[in-house]
Amino acid sequence: MYPSLEKKLERYEELEQLLLDPEVLSDTNRLLKIQREHGGLAKTARMVREYREVEENVAAAEEMVREESDADAKAYAEEELAELTQRLEALKSDLEDLVTAGDAATRGSLIMEIRAGTGGDEAALFARDLYVMYLRLAERRGWKVEEIDRSESELGGIKAITFSVSGEGAFMQLQFESGGHRVQRVPDTETQGRIHTSAATVAVLPEADDVEVEINNDDLRVDTYFASGPGGQKVNKTASAVRITHLPTNTVVSCQDEKSQHKNRAKAMRVLRSRLLEMKQQQAQNERADQRRSLIGSGDRSQRIRTYNFPQNRMTDHRINLTLYKLDQMMLGNLDELVDNLMEFDRQERLQSLGDESGK
């Protein structure tokens, strides 16, 4: 059994006791926080408990097979042992998947940011194409996408966009998109047919709630301003856009998507919580730097992770040395092969870094 899963079960059982405490039940805010954490650990706790139970039943069945002298009873015990052993192996595999997936297994929503990099208008057009690619993937998966903030270029490209994606498996499958994306193609504005190289950066942030990240209002500076469209064009006559600065970390987020200042503030706070959670997780990862981990899951936005070569219809992911000659299909959101390879590579890396954590 993996110690990390044992600790989660212990925490789950602590929370079970707290949910029976009259003092907790009388404090609505504390109760809600405990219920959320309890719910997030429920799947892991059920699986660990079942594993323990089946493990005990296997031991009992093995003893029965050794000690039973009656032929019929022994045969029955052997049949039961075979079934239990099969179930135990299946549970081992499920627990292995759970521990290698980490928190991604239970996290369903994320916030994604795409920003045009070097390349001017062509970079903004590429950022727009990436956004459409993720929209199509989300549609195929049945995920919900909600736009939070957008800044467009004169030619219809996207300088920067922030949006949320929610649904089963969303974070697990999209977590590896963070980093630099480079495109090689002939821009629509190119009259001599020359191939240009431009770039965009993607950041995938685990969406956080107030249980994971508590924010003190005294640590915030909130500014309002007029929302604007492409080229700075004013799009409304009220100062509904919101910019929030988290003073301790100097983290700045903004939102102008909604006409309501209240709604824009709420969306900006979602992004702020997620950025602060990302910082917290990055710090924890840095503290574990001595463990063997691939950069695949580091979320380093400065790292070039992928090249999109349109003349050759080729997409290359540099982290896992995977090249696929089906870029046209992938830009339509058909990313199954890429996502599967990234998830399996990360799984193997995590297994190797776990080393001898499991004694089984």
C-alpha positions as CSV (number, residue, x, y, z in Angstrom):
1,M,0.0,0.0,0.0
2,Y,1.2,3.5,-0.8
3,P,1.9,5.7,2.2
4,S,0.4,8.8,0.4
5,L,-2.9,6.9,0.1
6,E,-2.8,5.7,3.7
7,K,-2.4,9.3,4.8
8,K,-5.4,10.4,2.7
9,L,-7.5,7.6,4.3
10,E,-6.4,8.8,7.8
11,R,-7.4,12.4,6.9
12,Y,-10.8,11.1,5.5
13,E,-11.5,9.3,8.8
14,E,-10.5,12.4,10.8
15,L,-13.0,14.4,8.7
16,E,-15.7,11.8,9.3
17,Q,-15.3,12.4,13.1
18,L,-15.4,16.1,12.6
19,L,-18.6,15.9,10.7
20,L,-20.2,14.4,13.9
21,D,-18.9,17.2,16.1
22,P,-21.7,19.5,17.3
23,E,-19.3,22.4,17.3
24,V,-18.5,21.9,13.6
25,L,-22.2,21.3,12.7
26,S,-23.0,24.7,14.3
27,D,-20.4,26.6,12.3
28,T,-21.7,26.8,8.7
29,N,-18.5,28.0,7.1
30,R,-16.3,25.4,8.8
31,L,-18.8,22.7,8.0
32,L,-18.8,23.5,4.3
33,K,-15.0,23.4,4.1
34,I,-14.9,20.1,5.8
35,Q,-17.6,18.6,3.6
36,R,-15.8,19.7,0.5
37,E,-12.5,18.2,1.6
38,H,-14.3,15.1,2.8
39,G,-16.0,14.7,-0.6
40,G,-12.7,15.1,-2.4
41,L,-11.1,12.3,-0.5
42,A,-14.1,9.9,-0.7
43,K,-13.1,8.0,-3.8
44,T,-9.6,7.4,-2.5
45,A,-10.9,6.3,1.0
46,R,-13.3,3.8,-0.5
47,M,-10.7,2.2,-2.7
48,V,-8.1,1.9,0.1
49,R,-10.7,0.4,2.4
50,E,-11.8,-2.1,-0.2
51,Y,-8.2,-3.0,-0.9
52,R,-7.6,-3.7,2.8
53,E,-10.8,-5.8,3.1
54,V,-9.9,-7.9,0.0
55,E,-6.3,-8.3,1.2
56,E,-7.6,-9.7,4.5
57,N,-10.0,-12.1,2.7
58,V,-7.1,-13.3,0.5
59,A,-5.1,-14.1,3.6
60,A,-8.1,-16.0,5.1
61,A,-8.7,-17.9,1.9
62,E,-5.0,-18.9,1.6
63,E,-5.1,-20.3,5.2
64,M,-8.2,-22.3,4.4
65,V,-6.6,-23.8,1.3
66,R,-3.6,-24.8,3.4
67,E,-5.5,-26.3,6.2
68,E,-8.6,-27.8,4.6
69,S,-8.5,-31.6,4.2
70,D,-11.9,-32.2,2.6
71,A,-11.4,-32.3,-1.2
72,D,-14.6,-30.5,-2.1
73,A,-14.1,-27.8,0.5
74,K,-10.5,-27.3,-0.6
75,A,-11.6,-27.0,-4.2
76,Y,-14.2,-24.4,-3.2
77,A,-11.6,-22.4,-1.2
78,E,-9.2,-22.5,-4.1
79,E,-11.9,-21.2,-6.4
80,E,-12.7,-18.4,-4.0
81,L,-9.0,-17.6,-3.6
82,A,-8.5,-17.2,-7.3
83,E,-11.4,-14.8,-7.5
84,L,-10.2,-12.7,-4.6
85,T,-6.6,-12.7,-6.0
86,Q,-7.9,-11.4,-9.3
87,R,-9.9,-8.7,-7.5
88,L,-6.9,-7.7,-5.4
89,E,-4.7,-7.3,-8.5
90,A,-7.3,-5.1,-10.2
91,L,-7.5,-2.9,-7.0
92,K,-3.7,-2.7,-7.0
93,S,-3.8,-1.4,-10.6
94,D,-6.5,1.1,-9.7
95,L,-4.6,2.4,-6.7
96,E,-1.4,2.7,-8.8
97,D,-3.3,4.8,-11.3
98,L,-4.7,6.9,-8.4
99,V,-1.3,7.6,-6.8
100,T,0.4,8.3,-10.1
101,A,-2.3,10.7,-11.2
102,G,-1.9,12.6,-7.9
103,D,-4.5,15.4,-7.3
104,A,-5.3,15.5,-11.0
105,A,-7.4,12.4,-10.6
106,T,-10.0,14.2,-8.5
107,R,-9.7,17.7,-10.0
108,G,-12.2,18.3,-12.7
109,S,-11.8,22.0,-13.6
110,L,-9.0,24.3,-14.6
111,I,-8.3,27.8,-15.9
112,M,-6.3,28.2,-19.1
113,E,-4.5,31.3,-20.3
114,I,-3.2,31.7,-23.8
115,R,-1.0,34.6,-24.8
116,A,0.5,35.6,-28.1
117,G,4.3,35.6,-28.0
118,T,6.8,36.6,-30.6
119,G,5.5,37.1,-34.1
120,G,3.2,40.0,-34.0
121,D,-0.2,39.6,-35.7
122,E,0.7,36.0,-36.8
123,A,1.3,35.1,-33.2
124,A,-2.1,36.5,-32.2
125,L,-3.7,34.5,-35.0
126,F,-1.9,31.3,-33.8
127,A,-3.1,32.0,-30.2
128,R,-6.7,32.2,-31.6
129,D,-6.1,28.8,-33.4
130,L,-5.0,27.2,-30.2
131,Y,-8.1,28.5,-28.4
132,V,-10.3,27.0,-31.1
133,M,-8.4,23.7,-30.9
134,Y,-9.1,23.5,-27.2
135,L,-12.7,24.5,-27.7
136,R,-13.2,21.7,-30.2
137,L,-11.5,19.2,-27.9
138,A,-13.8,20.3,-25.0
139,E,-16.8,19.9,-27.3
140,R,-15.8,16.4,-28.1
141,R,-15.3,15.5,-24.5
142,G,-18.5,17.2,-23.3
143,W,-16.7,19.7,-21.1
144,K,-18.0,23.2,-20.3
145,V,-16.0,26.2,-21.4
146,E,-16.5,29.7,-19.9
147,E,-14.6,32.7,-21.2
148,I,-13.3,35.0,-18.5
149,D,-11.2,37.6,-20.3
150,R,-10.1,38.3,-23.9
151,S,-7.9,40.8,-25.7
152,E,-8.1,40.8,-29.5
153,S,-5.7,42.0,-32.2
154,E,-6.7,44.2,-35.2
155,L,-6.8,41.2,-37.6
156,G,-9.1,39.1,-35.4
157,G,-6.3,37.2,-33.6
158,I,-6.1,36.9,-29.8
159,K,-3.4,38.8,-27.8
160,A,-4.5,37.1,-24.6
161,I,-7.4,35.0,-23.4
162,T,-8.4,33.4,-20.1
163,F,-11.1,30.8,-19.9
164,S,-12.2,28.0,-17.6
165,V,-12.8,24.3,-18.6
166,S,-14.8,22.0,-16.4
167,G,-15.9,18.4,-16.7
168,E,-14.7,14.9,-15.9
169,G,-11.0,14.4,-16.7
170,A,-10.5,18.0,-17.9
171,F,-7.6,18.8,-15.7
172,M,-6.0,15.4,-16.0
173,Q,-6.0,15.6,-19.8
174,L,-5.1,19.3,-20.2
175,Q,-2.5,19.7,-17.5
176,F,0.4,19.1,-19.8
177,E,-0.4,22.0,-22.2
178,S,1.5,24.5,-20.1
179,G,4.5,25.9,-21.9
180,G,5.6,27.5,-25.2
181,H,3.9,26.5,-28.4
182,R,5.7,27.3,-31.7
183,V,4.2,27.5,-35.1
184,Q,5.8,27.3,-38.5
185,R,3.6,28.3,-41.5
186,V,3.0,30.8,-44.2
187,P,0.8,33.6,-42.8
188,D,-2.2,34.8,-44.7
189,T,-0.6,38.2,-44.8
190,E,2.6,36.8,-46.4
191,T,2.7,37.7,-50.2
192,Q,5.9,35.9,-51.1
193,G,5.0,32.5,-49.6
194,R,7.7,32.5,-46.9
195,I,7.4,30.4,-43.8
196,H,7.3,32.4,-40.6
197,T,7.9,31.2,-37.1
198,S,5.9,32.6,-34.2
199,A,4.8,31.5,-30.8
200,A,2.2,31.5,-28.0
201,T,2.4,30.5,-24.4
202,V,-0.2,28.4,-22.6
203,A,-0.7,28.2,-18.8
204,V,-3.0,25.6,-17.3
205,L,-4.0,26.4,-13.7
206,P,-5.9,24.0,-11.4
207,E,-9.1,25.9,-10.4
208,A,-9.0,26.5,-6.7
209,D,-11.8,27.1,-4.2
210,D,-11.7,29.0,-1.0
211,V,-10.9,25.8,0.9
212,E,-7.6,25.4,-0.9
213,V,-6.6,29.1,-1.1
214,E,-7.8,31.6,1.6
215,I,-7.5,35.2,0.5
216,N,-7.5,38.1,3.0
217,N,-9.4,41.1,1.6
218,D,-6.9,43.4,3.2
219,D,-4.3,41.9,0.8
220,L,-6.2,43.0,-2.3
221,R,-6.2,46.2,-4.3
222,V,-9.2,46.4,-6.6
223,D,-9.3,48.9,-9.6
224,T,-12.1,49.4,-12.0
225,Y,-11.8,50.8,-15.6
226,F,-13.6,50.9,-18.9
227,A,-13.7,47.7,-20.9
228,S,-12.2,48.0,-24.4
229,G,-12.3,46.0,-27.6
230,P,-9.7,45.5,-30.4
231,G,-7.3,48.3,-30.7
232,G,-8.4,50.0,-27.5
233,Q,-11.9,50.7,-28.8
234,K,-14.3,51.4,-25.9
235,V,-17.1,48.8,-25.8
236,N,-19.2,50.2,-22.9
237,K,-19.8,53.4,-21.0
238,T,-19.4,52.1,-17.5
239,A,-16.3,51.2,-15.5
240,S,-17.3,47.5,-15.3
241,A,-13.8,46.0,-16.0
242,V,-12.0,44.9,-12.9
243,R,-8.3,44.6,-12.1
244,I,-7.3,42.9,-8.8
245,T,-3.7,43.0,-7.4
246,H,-2.8,40.5,-4.6
247,L,-0.3,42.7,-2.8
248,P,1.8,40.0,-0.9
249,T,2.7,38.3,-4.2
250,N,2.2,41.2,-6.6
251,T,-0.1,38.9,-8.7
252,V,-2.4,40.9,-11.0
253,V,-5.5,39.6,-12.7
254,S,-8.2,41.3,-14.7
255,C,-11.6,40.6,-16.3
256,Q,-13.7,42.7,-18.6
257,D,-15.9,40.0,-20.2
258,E,-19.1,40.8,-18.4
259,K,-21.0,44.0,-18.3
260,S,-21.5,43.7,-14.6
261,Q,-18.6,44.8,-12.4
262,H,-19.7,42.3,-9.7
263,K,-19.5,39.4,-12.2
264,N,-16.1,40.5,-13.5
265,R,-14.8,40.7,-9.9
266,A,-16.1,37.2,-9.2
267,K,-14.4,35.8,-12.4
268,A,-11.1,37.7,-11.6
269,M,-11.1,36.2,-8.1
270,R,-11.4,32.7,-9.6
271,V,-8.3,33.3,-11.7
272,L,-6.5,34.8,-8.7
273,R,-7.2,31.8,-6.5
274,S,-5.9,29.5,-9.3
275,R,-2.7,31.4,-9.8
276,L,-2.0,31.4,-6.0
277,L,-2.7,27.7,-5.9
278,E,-0.3,27.2,-8.8
279,M,2.4,29.1,-6.9
280,K,1.8,27.0,-3.8
281,Q,2.1,23.8,-5.8
282,Q,5.2,25.0,-7.6
283,Q,6.8,25.7,-4.3
284,A,6.0,22.2,-3.1
285,Q,7.4,20.8,-6.3
286,N,10.6,22.8,-5.9
287,E,11.0,21.4,-2.4
288,R,10.8,17.9,-3.8
289,A,13.4,18.7,-6.5
290,D,15.6,15.9,-5.4
291,Q,13.0,13.4,-6.6
292,R,13.2,12.3,-10.2
293,R,10.5,14.1,-12.1
294,S,10.2,15.0,-15.7
295,L,9.5,18.6,-16.8
296,I,6.4,17.3,-18.5
297,G,4.2,18.3,-15.5
298,S,6.2,21.3,-14.3
299,G,4.0,23.9,-16.0
300,D,7.0,26.0,-17.0
301,R,5.7,28.5,-19.5
302,S,9.1,29.5,-20.7
303,Q,9.8,25.9,-21.9
304,R,9.1,25.2,-25.6
305,I,7.0,22.1,-25.5
306,R,5.6,21.8,-29.0
307,T,6.0,22.7,-32.6
308,Y,3.2,23.0,-35.1
309,N,4.6,22.7,-38.7
310,F,1.8,23.4,-41.1
311,P,3.7,22.8,-44.4
312,Q,4.6,19.3,-43.3
313,N,1.3,18.7,-41.5
314,R,3.4,17.8,-38.4
315,M,3.1,18.3,-34.7
316,T,6.0,17.5,-32.5
317,D,6.0,17.3,-28.7
318,H,9.6,17.9,-27.6
319,R,9.2,16.6,-24.1
320,I,8.3,13.0,-25.1
321,N,9.9,13.1,-28.6
322,L,6.5,12.4,-30.2
323,T,5.9,13.4,-33.8
324,L,2.5,13.0,-35.5
325,Y,1.8,13.8,-39.1
326,K,-1.9,14.7,-38.7
327,L,-1.7,18.3,-37.7
328,D,-4.9,19.1,-39.7
329,Q,-6.9,16.7,-37.6
330,M,-5.3,17.7,-34.3
331,M,-6.2,21.4,-34.9
332,L,-9.8,20.2,-35.1
333,G,-9.5,18.9,-31.6
334,N,-8.6,15.3,-32.3
335,L,-5.9,15.1,-29.7
336,D,-6.5,11.6,-28.3
337,E,-3.2,10.1,-29.4
338,L,-1.2,13.1,-28.1
339,V,-3.0,13.2,-24.8
340,D,-2.8,9.4,-24.3
341,N,1.0,9.5,-24.9
342,L,1.5,12.4,-22.5
343,M,-0.5,10.8,-19.8
344,E,1.3,7.5,-20.1
345,F,4.7,9.1,-20.1
346,D,3.8,11.1,-17.0
347,R,2.5,7.9,-15.3
348,Q,5.7,6.0,-15.9
349,E,7.8,9.0,-14.7
350,R,5.7,9.2,-11.5
351,L,6.0,5.4,-10.9
352,Q,9.8,5.7,-11.2
353,S,9.9,8.6,-8.8
354,L,7.8,6.8,-6.3
355,G,10.5,4.1,-6.2
356,D,10.0,1.8,-3.3
357,E,7.1,3.8,-1.7
358,S,4.9,0.7,-2.0
359,G,6.0,-2.4,-0.2
360,K,3.7,-4.5,-2.4
